[in-house]
Amino acid sequence: MASTSIVIAFFVFVALAFATRPPEPGQRLERCDTPACRGFAQLLAASVDTAKEPCDNFYRFVCGKRKSSHSVYEEQLSYFFEDLATVLRDTRALTDEQTVSGKAASLYASCESVLVGGNEDLDGFREVLRGAQLVWPMLDIAPDLLATTFRIKKHFDITSLLKITRLARAARTYSEAWQFLLEPGDIFGLTRRRNVAHANSKFYSVVVSAVAGPNASAEPPLSYNDIAGIEEDLLDAVTPLFSKKPVESPWTDIGNLSVMMPYFGEQRWRDFFANHFGASDGTVVINVTNVDYVSAYDNLTQKWNESTMVWCTSWLAVAEMAPYMSKNIALHRFIDEATVDSAPRHCLELSERILGAAVFSSFVNKTFVVEVVEDIRRATVALLAPFQDKNVKSAWLVSPSVYEVVNASEFFWMLQQVDAYQRELDASLVDRNGTDSIARNWVSAVRLRDRIVDGGAFFVRTAYLEDVYEESSYSFFSSRSSSIRLPLYASMLPIYEYGLTEGIKLGTLGVLFAQAVFMALLARIGPDNTSASNDRLRCFSGPSGNGTYSREYDRAVPLEMLEEFLERVLPSTRGSQLDLPPRFEETQTFFLSMCYLLCNPDVGGAKFERACNEAVRHSRLFSKAFNCSLGTNMNPPDKCEFF
């Protein structure tokens, strides 16, 4: 106890000494007295190893004391999942499903009740299956594959083998026609892996027993070996299509569709569109996105017979839903005994899959308050001018303009839309009956979303949680759209609160924004400049210049884009410090913050170490900030430049 008191007294003395030391003439002391700033400074303090030499290996200097077995990204992601789940729990308590956010909260809570609390909902599950006219695990005595596919999509939003979608009014090309998409089912993307039918013998038997119910006695009509054989047939039919460019048949009428899929015949297709959509055959056009796939699907139906196809289609839906209905089933599917840790992610992903961006609405409104959004806006908009200056000064990269690449208002588009979007969804909310059943909440949420879409209201489908879990780094750049957006999950960055110093903001938000702008520039570089850009990037691929350049983890060119701006914005005197240990100047804090986001103690962290070190090796400002002598590892005489 005495030794502890001595240690505490020592740190109090040191803190008072620094707090009372007056700044030298001409110095500006960056005060770090907000919770956000102190929190980030503490993260740095737990990471930086001052026993190491920053000029030898800066990554080891920044990340040397990090004890966690997870990367900074993974740790912040887990905090984000926890925060989002907490907001959803609070939202449910406050709104009782009176808003769409409340419905999302109810869906999440009922899922968590099963996966964490162990409260099974098998009775509710059997009820919604009956509501969808699924007799699984028994055979349907009057099988209708098209109707079964439609009902599973309508009730559960599951499209395993075939996806038939009526286009919303806003998406139609000809307003007088009923327009549909006919696409490969979701399983098409899963057949690159084995076990596409979600089946292993134990999981299969557990699901069959649970869904059949305690009074069932008959064996299922298809054994696990039957399922495995059907899976092989599916793989044989679909795998060759991966190497082929999809053949599309836009605006096909029912007659031509029946030629592509002769098993069902023209009259069955006419009856299908009339009975389920109220569409007369003369006004139906179908965009078939993959002719080879629908032909293979038709052939499989002929081979297996329609009764088996209905059974398998129902099984794929049941296999997808059942783990959310019983903790015991989930233990055989996608979680382990540590359900408290893994269950929230699965429940959040399910909620987002069905209700899209509505899952984030309460979280975003709580996190991105006006002050925070304006702070981010100022920081990012201020960077566009120096980025454009760098672009224009280039002797070869005269286009595209940064202003053509980056729409500053679109960067905040999702945040700006949240309130209006939420009000529009809430106006569509009719079904307000709360329930603790995950099965009923699932069906209710799908019904609500479909009603919103049918009514022409704005609805955003997102897959943010799936994306951030599969990624291993922060990014504002979407490779799918080659655009730069501030995503709803961005607050997982440990900086999105008000009151941070310029060094922290520019080292985190600034570098990531610069990286996104650079990737967007690369995506738009014309063929005339491609070879020149590749030559310059090759220089950044390692000390010898013969490594592999990775755009995903690049920090070097973004630093080049920022440096002249940093010298104008950050204090130039040596004494400008964060007013909290560890005491670093603002310019030093910038580099520490940039590299901190890359800290990854895993074996695969070599790429992150290289990203950090290669960036500062080519930085003129870094060697000045840390007094690195010319010729040290982090200050080589030959530095690369992109622009």
N, C-alpha and C positions, 0 to 999 in steps of 0.2 A: 504493500500500500504506500509506503514511504517513497519507494522508487517511482511509482506511478505519479505521485504528487510532484516529484522533482521534474519528471518529463513534462507534465502539464505546465508547470511553472516556467520551464524553459521555453516552450512554444508560445506561452502568453507574452514572455519577455521579448522574444523575437518579433512577434506580431506587433507589439507596441512600439518596438524600435523602428520597424518599417513604417508603421502608421504615423509616427510623429516626425519622421525624417522629412525635412522640407525639400521640395523639388529644387533642383538647380536652376539658375536663371535661364529663361527661355524654354524651359521644359513644360510639356503638358502631360499631366498624369491621367491616364485612362482609368477611370474608376470602374471597378467591376463589382457593383454593389446590388445588382438585381439577382433574384433567385436563378434566372436562366443563366446569367453569366457566371455566377458562383458555381452552379451545377456543372457547367462545361469546364470551368477551370479545375474542378475536382476530378473530372474524368481525365483531363490531361495529367494532373498530378499523379494519378494512379497508374499512368501509362509511361510517362517519360522517365528514362534511366539516365540521370546526369553523370553516372560513372562511366558512361560510354562517350565516345568522341563524335559529335555531330558531323565533323568534316571527314570522318572515315566511313561511317555507314549511318546515314541519317535515319533510315527506317528503324534500325536497332536502337538508336537514341530515343526515338519517339515511342516505340512500342516495346522496348526492352523489359519493362516492369509489368506488362500486362499479364495477369495471372489467369484470366478466364480462358477456358478451352474453346470459346467461341469467338468469332470475329466481332469487331465493333458492329458491323452490319447486322449479323445474326442476333446479337444481344439487343440492339435497338429494335429489331423486328419483333422479338419476343415481348418487349415492353409495349410496342404498338398494339400487338394482339391483345395484351392484357388491358390496355387503356380503352381500346375499342369495345371489348367485351364489357368492361365496367360501365361505359356510357350507355350501352344497350340495356344493361340491367337497370340502370337508373331511369332510362327513358320509359321502360315498361312500367316501373313503379309510379311514374308521374302521369303518363298519358292513358294507360289502360286501353290501348289500341284505338284511341280517338284520332290518331294520325297514321300515315303510312310508316313513319319511323316507329310508331308504337307497334304496328303489325310486324315489322322486321324484328323488333325487340322480342315480341311474343314467340316468333318462329325460333329465334336464337335461344330464348329461355327454355322452350320445350325441348329443344335438341340437347341443351346442356343438362336438363333434368334426366335425360336418358343416359347420356355418355358419362356424366360425372356422378349423378345421383343414383343411377342404376334403376330408375323407375321405368319399367318396360311399357311400351305402348303397342303391344301385339294385337290387342283387341281392336284398337283404333285402326291399325294397319289393315287387318282383315276387313274392316268396315269400308275403308276407302277403296280397297281392291274390288269389293263387291259393287261399290258405287260405279266403278269403271267397267263393270261386267267382266271382270277377270276371274275365272274359276280355278286358276293355278293354285296348287300343283296338279289338279286333275286336268284331263284333256277336255277341250271344248267340243261338245257334241255337234255344234253347227259352226265350225270355224270360219271366220271371215278375217283374213289377214289385214286387209286395208282398213276395215273398221277398228280392229284391235290396235293397229298402229296409230290411228287417229285418236282413239280414246286415251291411250297412254300419254300421248302428247298433250291432249286437252286437260287431263286431270293432274298429271305429274310433271309435265315439261321434260319428258325423257324421249329421246329419238335414237334408239340404239342402232337399228339396222337401216332404216329409211326415214328421211325427213321430208314431210310434206307441209309446206308453210304457205298460208295465204298472205300475200303482200298487203301491208297497211295502205290505206288510201293515199297517204302522202308519198308512198314509194312506187305507185303505179304509173306506168307509162301511158296507158290508155284508160281513162277514167271509166269508160263504159264497159270495159271488160273485167272479168274476174281473173286476176293474175296470181299464179302460184309458182313456188319454187319446189322442185323435186331434186333432192340432194342425197349424197351418201350420208348414212347415219353417223352418229358420234363414234361408233366403234371402228369406223374406217381409219381414224387417226390413232387408234389404239392397237391396231393389228401389226404395228412394227415391233411390238413386244409379244411375248408368249402369254398364254393364259388370258386371252382377250375376253373370254366368257366369264371372267371373274370367278372361275371355278377351281377349287381344289377339293378333294374328296371330303375333308372335314367340314369346310365352309358350306359345301353343297348340302351335306346331310343335316347340318345344324339349321340352315335356312328352311329346308323342306319340312323338317319336323316342327319348327316354330310357326311357320305360316299355316301349315295344315291344321294345327291346333291339337289340344290334348285328347280329343275324342276321335282323331283320325286313325284309321287302321290299315287302309290299303297302301301298298307301295306306290311310289310315283311312277307314272307311265314310262319315264325315261330315267335310266340310271346315270351315274356319274360317267361311266365309260361311254355311254351314248353321247353325253355332252362333249366329252373330249374328242370323239370322232367327228361330231358336227363342227367343232372348233377347227379341226384340221381341214375340213372341207372349205370353211370360210377363209382360212389363211391361204389355201391353194387358189381360191378364186380371186382374192383381193390383192395379194402380194405382188403379182405381175403388174398391177395398175400403178404402183408407186413410181415406176420408172417411165411411165407414159404421161404425156401432157393430156389433161382431161379434154375430152371432146364434148363441147357444149352444143346443145340444141335449143336456142332461145325461141320463145313464142311458138311452142309446139301445140297443136290442137289435140283433142282426145283421140282422133283417128290415128294420127302419127304416133302418139304415145302407146297405143295398143299394138303397134307394129314393133316398137322397141321392147315391149313387155307383153308378149302374146299370151302368157299364161292367164292373165286376168281378163283379157278380152275387152272390146270396146264398150259393151253394155255395162259391164261391172264398173268401169271407170266413170261412165256417165252417171250411174246410180250413186257412186261414191260422192262425187262432187255435188250432186243434187241433194242427197240425204243429209250430208254433214255440213254443207256450206250454203245450201239453198241456191246453188248456181245452175243456171240452165246451160246445157252443153254448147249452145251456139255462142256463148260469151266467155268461154273458158279458154285461157291460154296458159301454157306451162313452160317455164324455163327449166329444162333438164340440164343440170350443171355438169354431169358426168355420165355420158351415154353408156360407156363400158361398164360402169358400176351397176346401173339399174338393169342392164342386160344380165350381168352376173347374178344379181339378186333374183331376177325372174327365173334364171336357170336353177338356182338353189331351191326355189320354191317348188319347181317341178320335180326335182330330185328327192327332196325330203318329204313332200306332200304338205298340203296347207295346214293340216292339224298340227304337225310337228313344228312348222314355222311359227304358228300362233303360240304354241307352248314355249318355244325358245325366245320369241320376242317378249312374252310375258316374264319369262325367267330373267332376262337381262334387266328389265325394269325392277323386278323384285330384288334382284341381287344388288342393284344400286341403292334402293331405298332401305332394305332390311337392316343394314348396320346402324342406321339412325333410330331404329325402333327398339333395339335391344342391346344393352351393353355387352351381353354374352356374345351376340353375333358380331358386334364391332371388334371384340377381342380377336376374332378369327379373320378380320378383314383389314382394318387400317389403324387400329390403336393397340397399345400394349397396356400393361398394368398401370403405367404412369398416366392414367387417363386425365388427371387434373391438368397435366402439362400439354397433352396433345389434343384433347377434346375441343378446347375453344377454337383452335384453328379450323378444325373440320366443321364445326357449327357455323363459324363466321363465313367460310367458303360456301357452305350450303345456302346461307341466308343471302349472300351476294349473288350467287348463281340465279336465284329465283327473283330477288327484288332489286338487283343491280345497285346503282348508286344510292338508292334510298337507305341502304344499310349504313352509309357513311354520314348521312345528313346531320344527325344530332352531334356526331363527333366533330365534323368540320365546323359547325356553327360554334361549338365550344372552343375549339382549338384555334381556328383562324379568325380571331376577333379583328376588328377594324384596324387597330394599331399594328398588329402583326402583318396583316396583308399589305398595309401601306409601307411598312418597313421593308418587306420583301420587294414590293413594287419599286421603291426608290433605289434599292440596291441593284436590281436587275436592269431597270431602264437606264440607270446611269452608266452601265457597262456597254451599252450598244454603241455609243459614240466612239470610245477607244477601240472597240472591236472593229468597227468600220474603218477607223483611221489605219489600223494595222493592215486591214485588207487592201485599202487603196494604195498604201505605200509599197505594197508588193510589186515587184517588177514584172510579174507574170500572172498573178491571180487577180485580175481586174474585175472579175465577176464570178459568182453572183454577189450582189450587194448583201451585206448582213441584214439590212432592213427588208430585203426581199425574202430572206430565209426565216427571219424571226418576226412574228407578229406579236408585239409586246402585250397587246390586249388579250390575244388568244392564249398567252401563257397562263393567264388567270381565268380562262374561260370557265372551267369547271367550278371554281370557287364562286364566280359571279353568278352562275346559274343555280347554285344550290337552293337559295331561298325561293326563287321563282319556281323552280322545279318542284320543290317540296309543296308549295301552295297548290300547284296544279294537280299533284298526286292526291293531296288531301281532299280536294274538291271532288275527286272521283271515288272516294272511299264510301261505300255503302254498307258493306258487310262489317259490322263492328262487334260481332259476337266473339268474346274472348274464350279461349280454350287452352287447356294444358296439354292437349294431345298434339304431338309432333306430326302425326299423320294428317290430322284435320287441319292443322296450321299450314302444312305443306300445300294441301289442295286449295285452301282458302287463299294463300299468297299467290299461287299460280292463277287462280280465277280472277283475283284483283288485277294482277298485271295484264292479263289478256284483255280485261275490260278497259283498262287504261289505253292499251294499244289500239283496240278496236274503235275507241272513241276519238282517236286522233291526237290524244294528249302526248306531250313530250315525255319519253321514257328512255333512260340511259342504261344500256346493258354494259356492265363492266366485268373485268376479270382481274382486278387489281391484286387481290389477295393471292391468287394462284401465281400471278406474275412475280410478285415480290418474294414469294417463297422459293420460286425456281431460280431467281436471280441471285447473284452473290455480291452485288455492289449497288450503290445508289445511282440513279440515272434519271434525268429529265428528258432524255431523248427516246422517242418511240421509233424503233427500227421498222415497225409495220407501216407507219404513216410518214416516216422521215420528218416528223414534226417535234416541236418542243412544247411540252405542257407541264404545268405544275400539278401533279397527280394528287388525288385525295389522300393518299397514304404518305404524302411528303412530310407530314409532321413526325414521322418516325425518325427523321433527322434530329439529333439532340440540340438543335439550335433554334427551333421555331417558337420562340417566345420573344417578347419585347425587351430590349435593354441590353443587347450584346455589343461588344466593342467592334470597331471596324475590322480589326485583324481577324476576329473569329468569323464574322459574317462573310468577309471576302475569301477567307481560307476554306470555308465550307460551301455556303450557298454560291459565292462568286466563282469558285473553281468548277463546281458542278454545272453551273450555268454556262461558263465558258466552254467546258467540255461538250455540252449539248450543242452549243452554237457551232463549234468546230465540226462535230459529227454531221450536223445538218449541212454545213458548207461542203464537206466531203461528198455527201450524198447528192449534191447538185453541181459538182465540178464537171464541166463539159469535157468531151473526149479530147479536145485540143490540149487540155491542161492535165490530163490524167497521168501521163508519163512524168511530167514535171513534179506533180504532187507525190507520186510514188517514190521518186528519187529523193525528195526531201524527207519523206517519212522513213526511208530506209536508214537514214543517218541516226534516227532515234531508236533503232532496234537493238542497241547494245553498244558497248565500248568499241567493238570491232566493226560495227555497222553491218554485220551479216546475220543478225538474229531475225526473229519474227516480230514484226510490229503488231501490237494489239491495240486496236482502237478502243476496245471496251474499258481498258484500265489506263488509258493514256492520261497523263497529267502534264506532260512536257509542253506541248503546243498550247494548251490552255494557260499555262504559266507565262508563256511568251506573249500571249494576247493580253495578259493582265499587268505585266511588270511596269510599263510606263505609267499606267493609271495608278498603280500602287504607290509609286514614288511621289505622286502628287497628293494622294489622299492620306497615306499613313504618315505619322510623325517621323521626321528625319533625324531627330536628335537621339543620342544613345540612351537617354534617361527615361524615355516614355515607356512606362511599364504597366502591366496589369497590376492592379492594387490588390493582389491576392497571390500567395505562393501557388505554384512556382512562378517566380518573377521573370517574365520575358518581355522584351520590347514588343511593340505592336507588329513590326515587320516579322520578328521571330514567331510571334503568335500566329501570324498568317500561315507560315510554312508548317508549323506544328499542327494546326487545325486541318490543313490540306492532307497531311500524311496520316493523321490520327484516324480519319475515316477509312483508311486502308488497313489498319492493324488487324492482323489475322494470324494467330499463333498455330493454326493447323499446319499439317505437313504440306498441304497445297498452297500455302501462303507465299511461296516464292514469287509468284507473279505479282502479288501486291507489294512485296519488298522491292521488286524491280521497278514497278510503276512509280513508287515514291522516289527511289534513288535516281532513276533516269531523269525524272522531272527536275530535281534540284541540281543534278550534275550540269544541266544546260542552262541553269538560271544565273544570270549575272547578279541579280539582287540577293540571291541566297548567300553567295560567298561573301558579300559585303555584310549581310546581317549577322553571320556567324563567324566572321573573321577567318575564313578558310584560305589558307595560303595556296597560291597557284601551284598546281601539281599534286595536291591532295586528291583523294578518291572522289570527293564531292566537288572539286574545282579543277577539272582537267583544262589544259590550255586550249584544246580544240572543242568548241561548243557548237551544237547543231542549231540551225534556225530554219523555220518553215516558211515564214513570210519574207 
